[in-house]
């Protein structure tokens, strides 16, 4: 390695990717695996690594982000970050590269055994690698932490008694900059549906933040929650649909349901509110997360622990923005859980402007478009629904029809917005003149939608808004302008 003017970082048990380049994984012929790049050691310490894979299935650019998991052990989140390689088909994804068998056939076969130490004798290079690995002193595996009994944890037995029931989720406060100091941890901000999982014996209930049952909507998540290693518990998390790059997508979640497609669903869990008859909300956050991590079934990929991200918040935001993710959530490490409150102990930093809005009406369709032209959306300021703009993009034929059908159930004659029509600078706001308003269709402000937009204008209207989907988990009266 002395001949190479770059840094190398040694890893054990990482499969070589086989391609050289900045930040790519390679194997060195002395029996160790290395990361090759300009400064991989620095990237490792910061908690993110850029990889280029050149396998039969895993091709293109990827990013590894460190997440601090149970017992302070590091886990790594793998996200696809490049766009240069076309995703493989679902059929090929399900087949073994070597044998062509499907995953189901492999699982049911008698020879379904992973043999990672097998080496072809005809390959002297791989043989040297295998012999070098075999000579290493084996590292003893850490014993799996078991959930301590209540008698061995007096801090749990001293906590208030509590039955497994729904509690309003704690809310993060939107901020522009991360705190300069303080004892904070940072997690990924997910783009899904917030849910409280309530387990009592073998019965599981999944409840949205506006107290709607989600069992019928996400039965696979309910089945996974039955494997949680506790007689009873209450867990806070978010149900998300993952795209082909491993990113959560609210739009994909709704379109998957609308079109009957099986989008990969994951329940990311991040807090524990009750455990075996005791309320854990007064425990510090780091203790609640440690207990939660120990409860999760290790083999179920549908329920995942949302751990701490490695690196400073500014570094994380830059990487999150590059990957096209929504943002991060910061939480004070020793904070208690405050149901329903937005206390400032939890904060959110967004890389994408996105929030909920209330639908108050729609414009008629134009040209070849059917059903409606644009939604008229707003937010509440105390008891007044204020107009935020028109949203006419982000729809396809199916979503236009589905939204229109719902809106017909809440038709009304009068405009629900308190500030329409109005003039600013001598011009009608967003082009809605009294004449335009006579053509608009108005609805009771009962439906909430998720909108992505570029920015707020000076007159507090949305610039370049895009419809992402309807939200049935949010009370319209709670929708305010995030600032």
Secondary structure, DSSP 4 states (H G I P E B T S, - for coil): -TTSSSEEEEESSPPP----STTEEEE-TTS-EEEEESSHHHHHHHTEEEEEEESSSSEEEEEEEEEE-GGG-EEEEEEE---SSPPPPHHHHTB-TTT--BHHHHHHSTT----TT---TT-HHHHHHHHHHHHSPPPPPPPPPPPPPGGG-HHHHTSPB--S---PPP-PEE-SS--SSSSEEEEEPP-SEEEEEEEETTEEEEEETTS-B-TTT-HHHHHHHTTSSSSEEEEEEEEEEB-TTS-B-HHHHHHHHHTT--PPEEEEEEEEEEETTEE-TTS-HHHHHHHHHHHS-TT-TTEEE--EEPS-HHHHHHHHHHTT--EEEEEETTPPP-TT---SSEEEEESS-EEEEEEEEEPPP-TT--S-S-EEEEEEETTEEEEEEEE--S--HHHHHHHHHHHGGGEESS---TT-S-EETTEEGGG--HHHHHH-EEE-S--EEEEE-SEE-TTS-EES-EEEEEESSS-GGG-----
